[in-house]
Amino acid sequence: MKIASRQLPSFLPLFAAVASSGLLAALLPSVAHAADKSFSPAQILAWGEKTFEGQTAYRVVERDGRPALEARARGQASARFLEEDISLEETPYLKWCWQVDSIYPSVNEKTKGGDDYPARLYVVNKTGILPWQVEAINYVWSSNEAQGSHWDNAFTDRAVLLAVESGDEKVGQWVAEVRDLRADYASLFGSTPSEIAGLALMADGDNAGGDATALFRGLSLSSDATPPSCGA
């Protein structure tokens, strides 16, 4: 994305006015907990949209007999975002399923010109009352960085990227993810937030002209770490 997109999901004006950087059928375990929050593909499609460079095409599709949110980037970048305070004391685990149809093999993801990902999921924590007082974790499907590695966003030190998946080995497959948000914030920022201020997701390819399609389903915040059911 351009600089506005790479500095933190610039939807914190929306997320609180940040000039910034630059999931999903709810498939909870059979016994859901009262505090758990889940988001269907249709609900995510209805979230706000922040455009950085053109518009990623979002729509609900059927895959393997279940709905999924499709995000298709053809050199564009726009995100779907939810601004909402969500307790990490009640629901510390972020869960989702995702699938990508390709990666961007030639990009350097640590540079502004290569800050593109076939799929990414943002979590934002507000650390103060001012718009720029935020900490954002970008969980990404990296094209080239090692799985489990992390690095600062090329446009701002208020966002850290974490490679949850990497490379093309799992391209075309559903992959289930579970992240302990409190543990990740402690590790990446040294902070212990009791809540987050919002979520966002996207596929983007505006910096390097990337072409990729991502699918998301099973997005939830939960009190337990049971992986979501992704389907075939």
BELBEL-V997099 format. One record per pair of residues at least 24 apart in sequence whose ideal C-beta (glycine too) atoms are under 10 Angstrom apart, sorted by the first residue. I is the first residue (numbers start at 1). J is the second residue. D is the distance in whole Angstrom. If there is no record, write none. Layout:
i=I j=J d=D
i=I j=J d=D
This chain:
i=1 j=51 d=10
i=1 j=52 d=4
i=1 j=53 d=6
i=1 j=76 d=9
i=1 j=77 d=4
i=1 j=78 d=9
i=1 j=79 d=9
i=1 j=112 d=9
i=1 j=115 d=6
i=1 j=116 d=8
i=1 j=155 d=8
i=1 j=202 d=9
i=1 j=204 d=6
i=1 j=205 d=9
i=1 j=206 d=5
i=1 j=207 d=6
i=2 j=52 d=6
i=2 j=53 d=5
i=2 j=77 d=8
i=2 j=112 d=9
i=2 j=115 d=10
i=2 j=155 d=9
i=2 j=206 d=7
i=2 j=207 d=8
i=3 j=52 d=9
i=3 j=112 d=7
i=3 j=115 d=10
i=3 j=154 d=9
i=3 j=155 d=6
i=3 j=156 d=9
i=4 j=50 d=9
i=4 j=51 d=10
i=4 j=52 d=6
i=4 j=53 d=9
i=4 j=77 d=10
i=4 j=155 d=9
i=5 j=50 d=8
i=5 j=51 d=9
i=5 j=52 d=3
i=5 j=53 d=7
i=5 j=77 d=5
i=5 j=78 d=9
i=5 j=79 d=8
i=5 j=115 d=8
i=5 j=155 d=8
i=5 j=202 d=9
i=5 j=204 d=7
i=5 j=206 d=7
i=5 j=207 d=9
i=6 j=52 d=8
i=6 j=77 d=9
i=6 j=112 d=6
i=6 j=115 d=5
i=6 j=116 d=10
i=6 j=138 d=10
i=6 j=153 d=6
i=6 j=154 d=6
i=6 j=155 d=3
i=6 j=156 d=7
i=6 j=159 d=8
i=6 j=204 d=10
i=6 j=206 d=10
i=6 j=207 d=8
i=7 j=132 d=9
i=7 j=136 d=9
i=7 j=153 d=7
i=7 j=154 d=9
i=7 j=155 d=4
i=7 j=156 d=4
i=7 j=157 d=10
i=7 j=158 d=7
i=7 j=159 d=7
i=8 j=122 d=8
i=8 j=124 d=7
i=8 j=131 d=10
i=8 j=132 d=8
i=8 j=134 d=6
i=8 j=135 d=9
i=8 j=136 d=5
i=8 j=138 d=9
i=8 j=153 d=7
i=8 j=155 d=8
i=8 j=156 d=6
i=8 j=158 d=5
i=8 j=159 d=5
i=8 j=200 d=10
i=9 j=50 d=7
i=9 j=52 d=9
i=9 j=79 d=6
i=9 j=81 d=6
i=9 j=120 d=10
i=9 j=122 d=5
i=9 j=123 d=10
i=9 j=124 d=6
i=9 j=134 d=9
i=9 j=136 d=6
i=9 j=138 d=9
i=9 j=159 d=8
i=9 j=198 d=8
i=9 j=199 d=9
i=9 j=200 d=5
i=9 j=201 d=10
i=9 j=202 d=9
i=10 j=50 d=6
i=10 j=51 d=10
i=10 j=52 d=7
i=10 j=79 d=9
i=10 j=81 d=9
i=10 j=131 d=10
i=10 j=200 d=10
i=11 j=47 d=10
i=11 j=48 d=7
i=11 j=49 d=8
i=11 j=50 d=4
i=11 j=51 d=10
i=11 j=52 d=10
i=11 j=78 d=10
i=11 j=79 d=6
i=11 j=80 d=9
i=11 j=81 d=4
i=11 j=82 d=9
i=11 j=83 d=7
i=11 j=122 d=9
i=11 j=124 d=9
i=11 j=198 d=8
i=11 j=200 d=6
i=12 j=50 d=9
i=12 j=81 d=9
i=12 j=83 d=8
i=12 j=122 d=10
i=12 j=124 d=6
i=12 j=126 d=8
i=12 j=131 d=6
i=12 j=132 d=8
i=12 j=133 d=10
i=12 j=134 d=6
i=12 j=136 d=8
i=12 j=158 d=10
i=12 j=197 d=7
i=12 j=198 d=8
i=12 j=200 d=9
i=13 j=50 d=9
i=13 j=83 d=10
i=13 j=131 d=7
i=14 j=48 d=6
i=14 j=49 d=9
i=14 j=50 d=6
i=14 j=79 d=10
i=14 j=81 d=6
i=14 j=82 d=10
i=14 j=83 d=6
i=14 j=198 d=8
i=14 j=200 d=9
i=15 j=48 d=9
i=15 j=50 d=9
i=15 j=81 d=7
i=15 j=82 d=9
i=15 j=83 d=5
i=15 j=84 d=10
i=15 j=122 d=9
i=15 j=124 d=5
i=15 j=126 d=8
i=15 j=131 d=8
i=15 j=134 d=7
i=15 j=136 d=9
i=15 j=197 d=6
i=15 j=198 d=5
i=15 j=199 d=10
i=15 j=200 d=8
i=16 j=83 d=8
i=16 j=124 d=9
i=16 j=126 d=6
i=16 j=128 d=10
i=16 j=129 d=9
i=16 j=130 d=8
i=16 j=131 d=5
i=16 j=132 d=9
i=16 j=133 d=9
i=16 j=134 d=7
i=16 j=197 d=7
i=16 j=198 d=9
i=17 j=130 d=9
i=17 j=131 d=4
i=17 j=132 d=9
i=18 j=124 d=9
i=18 j=126 d=10
i=18 j=130 d=9
i=18 j=131 d=5
i=18 j=132 d=6
i=18 j=133 d=9
i=18 j=134 d=6
i=18 j=136 d=9
i=18 j=156 d=9
i=18 j=158 d=8
i=19 j=131 d=8
i=19 j=132 d=8
i=19 j=156 d=10
i=20 j=50 d=9
i=20 j=52 d=9
i=20 j=124 d=10
i=20 j=131 d=9
i=20 j=132 d=8
i=20 j=134 d=8
i=20 j=136 d=8
i=20 j=153 d=9
i=20 j=155 d=8
i=20 j=156 d=7
i=20 j=158 d=8
i=20 j=159 d=8
i=21 j=52 d=9
i=21 j=112 d=10
i=21 j=115 d=8
i=21 j=122 d=9
i=21 j=136 d=8
i=21 j=138 d=9
i=21 j=153 d=6
i=21 j=154 d=8
i=21 j=155 d=5
i=21 j=156 d=5
i=21 j=158 d=8
i=21 j=159 d=6
i=22 j=52 d=7
i=22 j=53 d=9
i=22 j=77 d=9
i=22 j=112 d=8
i=22 j=115 d=7
i=22 j=153 d=8
i=22 j=154 d=8
i=22 j=155 d=4
i=22 j=156 d=8
i=22 j=159 d=9
i=22 j=204 d=10
i=22 j=206 d=9
i=22 j=207 d=8
i=23 j=68 d=9
i=23 j=69 d=7
i=23 j=71 d=10
i=23 j=80 d=9
i=23 j=94 d=9
i=23 j=95 d=9
i=23 j=96 d=4
i=23 j=97 d=8
i=23 j=98 d=7
i=23 j=119 d=10
i=23 j=121 d=6
i=23 j=177 d=10
i=23 j=199 d=8
i=23 j=200 d=10
i=23 j=201 d=5
i=23 j=214 d=10
i=23 j=215 d=10
i=23 j=216 d=4
i=23 j=217 d=7
i=23 j=218 d=7
i=23 j=219 d=3
i=23 j=220 d=9
i=23 j=228 d=10
i=24 j=60 d=9
i=24 j=67 d=8
i=24 j=68 d=7
i=24 j=69 d=5
i=24 j=80 d=10
i=24 j=96 d=7
i=24 j=97 d=8
i=24 j=98 d=9
i=24 j=201 d=8
i=24 j=215 d=9
i=24 j=216 d=5
i=24 j=217 d=5
i=24 j=218 d=6
i=24 j=219 d=4
i=24 j=220 d=9
i=24 j=228 d=10
i=25 j=60 d=9
i=25 j=63 d=10
i=25 j=66 d=5
i=25 j=67 d=5
i=25 j=68 d=7
i=25 j=69 d=9
i=25 j=97 d=9
i=25 j=216 d=9
i=25 j=217 d=4
i=25 j=218 d=6
i=25 j=219 d=8
i=25 j=228 d=9
i=25 j=229 d=10
i=25 j=230 d=10
i=25 j=231 d=9
i=26 j=95 d=10
i=26 j=217 d=9
i=26 j=218 d=7
i=26 j=219 d=7
i=26 j=220 d=6
i=26 j=228 d=9
i=27 j=66 d=8
i=27 j=95 d=9
i=27 j=96 d=10
i=27 j=97 d=8
i=27 j=176 d=9
i=27 j=217 d=7
i=27 j=218 d=4
i=27 j=219 d=9
i=27 j=220 d=8
i=27 j=227 d=10
i=27 j=228 d=5
i=27 j=229 d=5
i=27 j=230 d=8
i=27 j=231 d=8
i=28 j=95 d=8
i=28 j=218 d=8
i=28 j=220 d=6
i=28 j=222 d=7
i=28 j=224 d=9
i=28 j=226 d=8
i=28 j=228 d=7
i=28 j=229 d=9
i=29 j=95 d=10
i=29 j=220 d=10
i=29 j=222 d=8
i=29 j=224 d=7
i=29 j=226 d=5
i=29 j=227 d=9
i=29 j=228 d=8
i=29 j=229 d=8
i=30 j=226 d=10
i=30 j=229 d=10
i=31 j=224 d=9
i=31 j=226 d=10
i=32 j=220 d=9
i=32 j=222 d=8
i=32 j=223 d=10
i=32 j=224 d=10
i=33 j=90 d=8
i=33 j=91 d=8
i=33 j=222 d=7
i=33 j=223 d=5
i=33 j=224 d=7
i=34 j=90 d=9
i=34 j=223 d=9
i=35 j=86 d=10
i=35 j=87 d=7
i=35 j=89 d=9
i=35 j=90 d=4
i=35 j=91 d=5
i=35 j=221 d=9
i=35 j=222 d=8
i=35 j=223 d=6
i=36 j=90 d=8
i=36 j=91 d=6
i=36 j=93 d=9
i=36 j=95 d=10
i=36 j=220 d=6
i=36 j=221 d=7
i=36 j=222 d=5
i=36 j=223 d=6
i=36 j=224 d=8
i=37 j=82 d=10
i=37 j=84 d=9
i=37 j=86 d=6
i=37 j=87 d=9
i=37 j=90 d=9
i=37 j=91 d=6
i=37 j=199 d=10
i=37 j=219 d=9
i=37 j=220 d=6
i=37 j=221 d=5
i=37 j=222 d=8
i=38 j=95 d=9
i=38 j=218 d=8
i=38 j=219 d=7
i=38 j=220 d=4
i=38 j=221 d=8
i=38 j=222 d=8
i=38 j=228 d=9
i=39 j=69 d=9
i=39 j=82 d=7
i=39 j=96 d=9
i=39 j=199 d=8
i=39 j=201 d=10
i=39 j=216 d=9
i=39 j=217 d=10
i=39 j=218 d=9
i=39 j=219 d=5
i=39 j=220 d=7
i=39 j=221 d=9
i=40 j=67 d=7
i=40 j=69 d=9
i=40 j=217 d=9
i=40 j=218 d=10
i=40 j=219 d=8
i=41 j=66 d=9
i=41 j=67 d=5
i=41 j=68 d=6
i=41 j=69 d=4
i=41 j=70 d=9
i=41 j=215 d=9
i=41 j=216 d=7
i=41 j=217 d=6
i=41 j=218 d=10
i=41 j=219 d=9
i=42 j=67 d=7
i=42 j=69 d=8
i=43 j=69 d=9
i=43 j=80 d=10
i=43 j=82 d=9
i=43 j=219 d=9
i=44 j=69 d=5
i=44 j=71 d=10
i=44 j=80 d=6
i=44 j=81 d=10
i=44 j=82 d=8
i=44 j=199 d=9
i=44 j=200 d=10
i=44 j=201 d=7
i=44 j=216 d=7
i=44 j=217 d=10
i=44 j=219 d=7
i=45 j=69 d=6
i=45 j=70 d=10
i=45 j=80 d=7
i=46 j=80 d=9
i=46 j=82 d=10
i=47 j=79 d=9
i=47 j=80 d=4
i=47 j=81 d=6
i=47 j=82 d=5
i=47 j=83 d=9
i=47 j=84 d=10
i=47 j=198 d=9
i=47 j=199 d=8
i=47 j=200 d=8
i=47 j=201 d=9
i=48 j=79 d=9
i=48 j=80 d=7
i=48 j=81 d=5
i=48 j=82 d=7
i=48 j=83 d=7
i=48 j=198 d=10
i=48 j=200 d=9
i=49 j=78 d=6
i=49 j=79 d=7
i=49 j=80 d=6
i=49 j=81 d=7
i=49 j=200 d=10
i=49 j=202 d=10
i=50 j=77 d=9
i=50 j=78 d=6
i=50 j=79 d=5
i=50 j=80 d=8
i=50 j=81 d=6
i=50 j=200 d=8
i=50 j=202 d=9
i=51 j=76 d=8
i=51 j=77 d=8
i=51 j=78 d=4
i=51 j=79 d=8
i=52 j=76 d=8
i=52 j=77 d=4
i=52 j=78 d=6
i=52 j=79 d=7
i=52 j=202 d=9
i=52 j=204 d=7
i=52 j=206 d=6
i=52 j=207 d=10
i=53 j=77 d=5
i=53 j=78 d=8
i=53 j=204 d=8
i=53 j=205 d=9
i=53 j=206 d=4
i=53 j=207 d=8
i=54 j=78 d=7
i=54 j=204 d=10
i=54 j=205 d=9
i=54 j=206 d=7
i=56 j=80 d=9
i=56 j=201 d=10
i=56 j=202 d=6
i=56 j=203 d=6
i=56 j=204 d=6
i=56 j=205 d=8
i=56 j=206 d=9
i=56 j=212 d=10
i=56 j=213 d=10
i=56 j=214 d=9
i=57 j=203 d=9
i=57 j=213 d=9
i=58 j=201 d=9
i=58 j=202 d=9
i=58 j=203 d=9
i=58 j=216 d=10
i=60 j=217 d=10
i=61 j=213 d=10
i=61 j=215 d=7
i=63 j=99 d=8
i=63 j=174 d=8
i=63 j=215 d=6
i=63 j=217 d=8
i=63 j=230 d=10
i=63 j=231 d=7
i=63 j=232 d=8
i=64 j=99 d=10
i=64 j=174 d=8
i=64 j=215 d=10
i=64 j=217 d=9
i=64 j=230 d=9
i=64 j=231 d=4
i=64 j=232 d=4
i=65 j=231 d=7
i=65 j=232 d=8
i=66 j=97 d=10
i=66 j=174 d=10
i=66 j=217 d=6
i=66 j=218 d=9
i=66 j=229 d=9
i=66 j=230 d=9
i=66 j=231 d=5
i=66 j=232 d=9
i=67 j=217 d=7
i=68 j=97 d=8
i=68 j=98 d=9
i=68 j=99 d=8
i=68 j=174 d=9
i=68 j=214 d=10
i=68 j=215 d=4
i=68 j=216 d=6
i=68 j=217 d=4
i=68 j=218 d=9
i=68 j=230 d=9
i=68 j=231 d=8
i=69 j=98 d=10
i=69 j=201 d=8
i=69 j=214 d=9
i=69 j=215 d=7
i=69 j=216 d=5
i=69 j=217 d=7
i=69 j=219 d=9
i=70 j=99 d=10
i=70 j=101 d=10
i=70 j=203 d=9
i=70 j=213 d=6
i=70 j=214 d=7
i=70 j=215 d=6
i=70 j=216 d=8
i=71 j=98 d=10
i=71 j=100 d=10
i=71 j=118 d=9
i=71 j=119 d=7
i=71 j=120 d=10
i=71 j=201 d=7
i=71 j=202 d=6
i=71 j=203 d=4
i=71 j=204 d=9
i=71 j=212 d=9
i=71 j=213 d=7
i=71 j=214 d=5
i=71 j=215 d=8
i=71 j=216 d=7
i=72 j=101 d=9
i=72 j=203 d=7
i=72 j=205 d=10
i=72 j=211 d=9
i=72 j=212 d=8
i=72 j=213 d=5
i=72 j=214 d=8
i=72 j=215 d=10
i=73 j=116 d=8
i=73 j=117 d=9
i=73 j=118 d=8
i=73 j=119 d=9
i=73 j=202 d=8
i=73 j=203 d=4
i=73 j=204 d=5
i=73 j=205 d=4
i=73 j=206 d=8
i=73 j=209 d=10
i=73 j=210 d=6
i=73 j=211 d=7
i=73 j=212 d=6
i=73 j=213 d=8
i=73 j=214 d=8
i=74 j=203 d=10
i=74 j=205 d=7
i=74 j=206 d=10
i=74 j=209 d=9
i=74 j=210 d=8
i=74 j=211 d=5
i=74 j=212 d=9
i=74 j=213 d=9
i=75 j=116 d=9
i=75 j=204 d=9
i=75 j=205 d=5
i=75 j=206 d=6
i=75 j=207 d=9
i=75 j=208 d=8
i=75 j=209 d=5
i=75 j=210 d=7
i=75 j=211 d=7
i=76 j=202 d=10
i=76 j=203 d=9
i=76 j=204 d=7
i=76 j=205 d=7
i=76 j=206 d=6
i=76 j=209 d=10
i=76 j=210 d=9
i=76 j=211 d=10
i=77 j=115 d=10
i=77 j=116 d=8
i=77 j=117 d=10
i=77 j=202 d=7
i=77 j=203 d=8
i=77 j=204 d=4
i=77 j=205 d=7
i=77 j=206 d=4
i=77 j=207 d=8
i=77 j=210 d=9
i=78 j=202 d=7
i=78 j=203 d=9
i=78 j=204 d=8
i=78 j=206 d=9
i=79 j=120 d=9
i=79 j=121 d=10
i=79 j=122 d=7
i=79 j=200 d=5
i=79 j=201 d=7
i=79 j=202 d=4
i=79 j=203 d=9
i=79 j=204 d=8
i=80 j=199 d=9
i=80 j=200 d=6
i=80 j=201 d=6
i=80 j=202 d=7
i=80 j=216 d=9
i=81 j=122 d=8
i=81 j=124 d=9
i=81 j=198 d=6
i=81 j=199 d=7
i=81 j=200 d=4
i=81 j=201 d=8
i=81 j=202 d=9
i=82 j=122 d=10
i=82 j=124 d=10
i=82 j=197 d=10
i=82 j=198 d=5
i=82 j=199 d=5
i=82 j=200 d=7
i=82 j=201 d=9
i=82 j=219 d=10
i=83 j=124 d=9
i=83 j=197 d=7
i=83 j=198 d=4
i=83 j=199 d=9
i=83 j=200 d=9
i=84 j=195 d=10
i=84 j=196 d=9
i=84 j=197 d=8
i=84 j=198 d=6
i=84 j=199 d=8
i=85 j=126 d=9
i=85 j=194 d=10
i=85 j=195 d=5
i=85 j=196 d=7
i=85 j=197 d=6
i=85 j=198 d=8
i=86 j=123 d=9
i=86 j=181 d=9
i=86 j=195 d=6
i=86 j=196 d=5
i=86 j=197 d=8
i=86 j=198 d=8
i=86 j=199 d=8
i=86 j=221 d=6
i=87 j=193 d=10
i=87 j=194 d=7
i=87 j=195 d=5
i=87 j=196 d=9
i=87 j=221 d=8
i=87 j=223 d=10
i=88 j=123 d=10
i=88 j=125 d=9
i=88 j=180 d=9
i=88 j=181 d=6
i=88 j=182 d=5
i=88 j=185 d=8
i=88 j=192 d=9
i=88 j=193 d=6
i=88 j=194 d=6
i=88 j=195 d=6
i=88 j=196 d=6
i=88 j=221 d=8
i=89 j=182 d=9
i=89 j=193 d=10
i=89 j=194 d=6
i=89 j=195 d=8
i=89 j=223 d=9
i=90 j=194 d=10
i=90 j=195 d=9
i=90 j=221 d=8
i=90 j=222 d=9
i=90 j=223 d=6
i=91 j=181 d=9
i=91 j=195 d=10
i=91 j=196 d=10
i=91 j=220 d=8
i=91 j=221 d=4
i=91 j=222 d=6
i=91 j=223 d=6
i=91 j=224 d=9
i=92 j=179 d=9
i=92 j=180 d=6
i=92 j=181 d=6
i=92 j=182 d=5
i=92 j=183 d=8
i=92 j=184 d=10
i=92 j=185 d=10
i=92 j=194 d=10
i=92 j=196 d=10
i=92 j=221 d=8
i=92 j=222 d=8
i=92 j=223 d=7
i=92 j=224 d=9
i=92 j=225 d=9
i=93 j=178 d=6
i=93 j=179 d=7
i=93 j=180 d=6
i=93 j=181 d=7
i=93 j=182 d=9
i=93 j=183 d=10
i=93 j=220 d=8
i=93 j=221 d=7
i=93 j=222 d=5
i=93 j=223 d=7
i=93 j=224 d=7
i=93 j=225 d=5
i=93 j=226 d=9
i=93 j=227 d=10
i=94 j=121 d=8
i=94 j=123 d=7
i=94 j=137 d=9
i=94 j=139 d=8
i=94 j=177 d=8
i=94 j=178 d=7
i=94 j=179 d=5
i=94 j=180 d=8
i=94 j=181 d=5
i=94 j=184 d=9
i=94 j=196 d=9
i=94 j=199 d=8
i=94 j=219 d=8
i=94 j=220 d=8
i=94 j=221 d=6
i=94 j=222 d=8
i=95 j=176 d=7
i=95 j=177 d=7
i=95 j=178 d=5
i=95 j=179 d=8
i=95 j=218 d=6
i=95 j=219 d=7
i=95 j=220 d=5
i=95 j=221 d=8
i=95 j=222 d=6
i=95 j=224 d=9
i=95 j=225 d=8
i=95 j=226 d=8
i=95 j=227 d=7
i=95 j=228 d=5
i=96 j=121 d=6
i=96 j=139 d=8
i=96 j=164 d=10
i=96 j=175 d=9
i=96 j=176 d=8
i=96 j=177 d=5
i=96 j=178 d=9
i=96 j=179 d=9
i=96 j=199 d=10
i=96 j=201 d=8
i=96 j=216 d=6
i=96 j=217 d=8
i=96 j=218 d=6
i=96 j=219 d=4
i=96 j=220 d=8
i=96 j=221 d=10
i=96 j=227 d=10
i=96 j=228 d=7
i=96 j=230 d=9
i=97 j=174 d=5
i=97 j=175 d=7
i=97 j=176 d=5
i=97 j=177 d=7
i=97 j=215 d=8
i=97 j=216 d=7
i=97 j=217 d=5
i=97 j=218 d=4
i=97 j=219 d=8
i=97 j=227 d=9
i=97 j=228 d=5
i=97 j=229 d=8
i=97 j=230 d=4
i=97 j=231 d=8
i=98 j=139 d=9
i=98 j=141 d=7
i=98 j=164 d=9
i=98 j=165 d=8
i=98 j=170 d=10
i=98 j=173 d=10
i=98 j=174 d=8
i=98 j=175 d=6
i=98 j=176 d=9
i=98 j=177 d=7
i=98 j=201 d=9
i=98 j=203 d=10
i=98 j=214 d=6
i=98 j=215 d=7
i=98 j=216 d=5
i=98 j=217 d=8
i=98 j=218 d=9
i=98 j=219 d=9
i=98 j=230 d=8
i=99 j=141 d=9
i=99 j=170 d=8
i=99 j=171 d=8
i=99 j=172 d=7
i=99 j=173 d=6
i=99 j=174 d=5
i=99 j=175 d=7
i=99 j=213 d=9
i=99 j=214 d=7
i=99 j=215 d=4
i=99 j=216 d=8
i=99 j=217 d=9
i=99 j=230 d=8
i=99 j=231 d=10
i=100 j=141 d=5
i=100 j=143 d=10
i=100 j=165 d=8
i=100 j=168 d=9
i=100 j=170 d=8
i=100 j=171 d=6
i=100 j=172 d=8
i=100 j=173 d=9
i=100 j=175 d=9
i=100 j=203 d=8
i=100 j=212 d=6
i=100 j=213 d=7
i=100 j=214 d=5
i=100 j=215 d=8
i=101 j=171 d=7
i=101 j=172 d=6
i=101 j=203 d=10
i=101 j=211 d=9
i=101 j=212 d=6
i=101 j=213 d=5
i=101 j=214 d=8
i=101 j=215 d=8
i=102 j=143 d=9
i=102 j=168 d=8
i=102 j=171 d=6
i=102 j=172 d=9
i=102 j=210 d=9
i=102 j=211 d=7
i=102 j=212 d=5
i=102 j=213 d=8
i=102 j=214 d=10
i=103 j=141 d=7
i=103 j=142 d=8
i=103 j=143 d=4
i=103 j=144 d=8
i=103 j=165 d=10
i=103 j=166 d=9
i=103 j=167 d=7
i=103 j=168 d=5
i=103 j=169 d=10
i=103 j=171 d=7
i=103 j=210 d=9
i=103 j=212 d=7
i=104 j=142 d=9
i=104 j=143 d=4
i=104 j=144 d=8
i=104 j=204 d=10
i=104 j=205 d=7
i=104 j=207 d=10
i=104 j=208 d=6
i=104 j=209 d=9
i=104 j=210 d=5
i=104 j=211 d=9
i=104 j=212 d=7
i=105 j=143 d=6
i=105 j=144 d=7
i=105 j=167 d=9
i=105 j=168 d=8
i=106 j=143 d=8
i=106 j=144 d=9
i=106 j=208 d=8
i=106 j=210 d=10
i=107 j=142 d=10
i=107 j=143 d=6
i=107 j=144 d=7
i=107 j=205 d=9
i=107 j=207 d=8
i=107 j=208 d=5
i=107 j=209 d=10
i=107 j=210 d=7
i=108 j=143 d=10
i=108 j=144 d=7
i=108 j=145 d=9
i=108 j=154 d=9
i=108 j=208 d=9
i=109 j=140 d=8
i=109 j=142 d=6
i=109 j=143 d=7
i=109 j=144 d=6
i=109 j=145 d=6
i=109 j=151 d=8
i=109 j=153 d=10
i=109 j=154 d=8
i=109 j=161 d=7
i=109 j=163 d=8
i=109 j=207 d=10
i=109 j=208 d=10
i=110 j=144 d=9
i=110 j=145 d=8
i=110 j=151 d=5
i=110 j=152 d=8
i=110 j=153 d=9
i=110 j=154 d=6
i=110 j=161 d=9
i=111 j=154 d=6
i=111 j=207 d=9
i=111 j=208 d=10
i=112 j=153 d=9
i=112 j=154 d=5
i=112 j=155 d=6
i=112 j=207 d=7
i=113 j=154 d=8
i=113 j=207 d=5
i=113 j=208 d=6
i=114 j=143 d=9
i=114 j=144 d=9
i=114 j=154 d=8
i=114 j=207 d=6
i=114 j=208 d=6
i=114 j=210 d=9
i=115 j=140 d=10
i=115 j=153 d=7
i=115 j=154 d=5
i=115 j=155 d=7
i=115 j=161 d=8
i=115 j=204 d=8
i=115 j=206 d=9
i=115 j=207 d=5
i=115 j=208 d=8
i=116 j=140 d=10
i=116 j=143 d=8
i=116 j=203 d=9
i=116 j=204 d=5
i=116 j=205 d=5
i=116 j=206 d=7
i=116 j=207 d=5
i=116 j=208 d=5
i=116 j=209 d=8
i=116 j=210 d=5
i=116 j=212 d=8
i=117 j=141 d=6
i=117 j=142 d=7
i=117 j=143 d=7
i=117 j=161 d=8
i=117 j=163 d=9
i=117 j=202 d=8
i=117 j=203 d=7
i=117 j=204 d=6
i=117 j=205 d=9
i=117 j=210 d=8
i=117 j=212 d=8
i=117 j=214 d=9
i=118 j=142 d=9
i=118 j=143 d=7
i=118 j=165 d=10
i=118 j=168 d=10
i=118 j=171 d=9
i=118 j=203 d=6
i=118 j=204 d=8
i=118 j=205 d=8
i=118 j=210 d=7
i=118 j=211 d=9
i=118 j=212 d=4
i=118 j=213 d=8
i=118 j=214 d=6
i=119 j=164 d=9
i=119 j=165 d=8
i=119 j=175 d=10
i=119 j=201 d=8
i=119 j=202 d=8
i=119 j=203 d=6
i=119 j=204 d=9
i=119 j=212 d=8
i=119 j=213 d=9
i=119 j=214 d=4
i=119 j=215 d=8
i=119 j=216 d=7
i=120 j=161 d=8
i=120 j=162 d=10
i=120 j=164 d=9
i=120 j=200 d=9
i=120 j=201 d=7
i=120 j=202 d=6
i=120 j=203 d=8
i=120 j=204 d=7
i=120 j=214 d=9
i=121 j=162 d=10
i=121 j=164 d=8
i=121 j=177 d=8
i=121 j=179 d=9
i=121 j=199 d=7
i=121 j=200 d=7
i=121 j=201 d=5
i=121 j=202 d=8
i=121 j=214 d=10
i=121 j=216 d=8
i=121 j=219 d=8
i=122 j=159 d=8
i=122 j=196 d=10
i=122 j=198 d=8
i=122 j=199 d=7
i=122 j=200 d=4
i=122 j=201 d=7
i=122 j=202 d=8
i=123 j=179 d=8
i=123 j=181 d=6
i=123 j=184 d=8
i=123 j=185 d=9
i=123 j=193 d=10
i=123 j=196 d=5
i=123 j=197 d=9
i=123 j=198 d=8
i=123 j=199 d=6
i=123 j=200 d=8
i=123 j=221 d=9
i=124 j=158 d=10
i=124 j=159 d=9
i=124 j=193 d=10
i=124 j=196 d=6
i=124 j=197 d=5
i=124 j=198 d=5
i=124 j=199 d=7
i=124 j=200 d=7
i=125 j=181 d=9
i=125 j=185 d=6
i=125 j=189 d=8
i=125 j=191 d=7
i=125 j=193 d=4
i=125 j=194 d=9
i=125 j=195 d=8
i=125 j=196 d=5
i=125 j=197 d=6
i=125 j=198 d=9
i=126 j=193 d=8
i=126 j=195 d=9
i=126 j=196 d=8
i=126 j=197 d=4
i=126 j=198 d=9
i=127 j=158 d=9
i=127 j=189 d=9
i=127 j=191 d=7
i=127 j=193 d=8
i=127 j=197 d=10
i=132 j=156 d=9
i=132 j=158 d=7
i=133 j=158 d=8
i=134 j=158 d=6
i=134 j=159 d=8
i=134 j=197 d=7
i=134 j=198 d=10
i=135 j=159 d=8
i=135 j=160 d=8
i=135 j=185 d=7
i=135 j=188 d=8
i=135 j=189 d=5
i=135 j=190 d=10
i=135 j=191 d=6
i=135 j=193 d=8
i=135 j=196 d=9
i=135 j=197 d=10
i=136 j=160 d=7
i=136 j=161 d=9
i=136 j=188 d=10
i=136 j=189 d=10
i=136 j=196 d=10
i=136 j=197 d=10
i=136 j=198 d=10
i=136 j=200 d=9
i=137 j=161 d=8
i=137 j=162 d=6
i=137 j=179 d=8
i=137 j=181 d=8
i=137 j=184 d=6
i=137 j=185 d=7
i=137 j=187 d=10
i=137 j=188 d=6
i=137 j=189 d=8
i=137 j=196 d=9
i=138 j=162 d=7
i=138 j=163 d=10
i=138 j=164 d=10
i=138 j=200 d=9
i=138 j=202 d=10
i=139 j=163 d=9
i=139 j=164 d=5
i=139 j=165 d=9
i=139 j=177 d=7
i=139 j=179 d=7
i=139 j=184 d=9
i=139 j=201 d=9
i=140 j=164 d=7
i=140 j=165 d=8
i=140 j=166 d=9
i=141 j=165 d=5
i=141 j=166 d=7
i=141 j=167 d=9
i=141 j=170 d=9
i=141 j=171 d=9
i=141 j=175 d=8
i=141 j=177 d=10
i=141 j=203 d=9
i=141 j=212 d=9
i=141 j=214 d=7
i=142 j=166 d=4
i=142 j=167 d=8
i=143 j=167 d=7
i=143 j=168 d=8
i=143 j=208 d=10
i=143 j=210 d=9
i=143 j=212 d=9
i=150 j=184 d=9
i=150 j=187 d=8
i=150 j=188 d=6
i=152 j=188 d=10
i=154 j=207 d=9
i=158 j=189 d=9
i=159 j=188 d=10
i=160 j=184 d=9
i=160 j=185 d=10
i=160 j=187 d=9
i=160 j=188 d=5
i=160 j=189 d=7
i=161 j=188 d=10
i=162 j=187 d=9
i=162 j=188 d=7
i=171 j=212 d=10
i=173 j=230 d=9
i=173 j=232 d=9
i=174 j=215 d=8
i=174 j=217 d=8
i=174 j=218 d=9
i=174 j=228 d=10
i=174 j=229 d=9
i=174 j=230 d=4
i=174 j=231 d=6
i=174 j=232 d=7
i=175 j=227 d=10
i=175 j=230 d=7
i=176 j=217 d=10
i=176 j=218 d=7
i=176 j=226 d=10
i=176 j=227 d=4
i=176 j=228 d=5
i=176 j=229 d=8
i=176 j=230 d=5
i=176 j=231 d=10
i=177 j=218 d=9
i=177 j=219 d=10
i=177 j=227 d=8
i=177 j=228 d=8
i=177 j=230 d=9
i=178 j=220 d=10
i=178 j=222 d=8
i=178 j=224 d=9
i=178 j=225 d=5
i=178 j=226 d=8
i=178 j=227 d=5
i=178 j=228 d=8
i=179 j=225 d=9
i=180 j=225 d=7
i=181 j=221 d=8
i=196 j=221 d=8
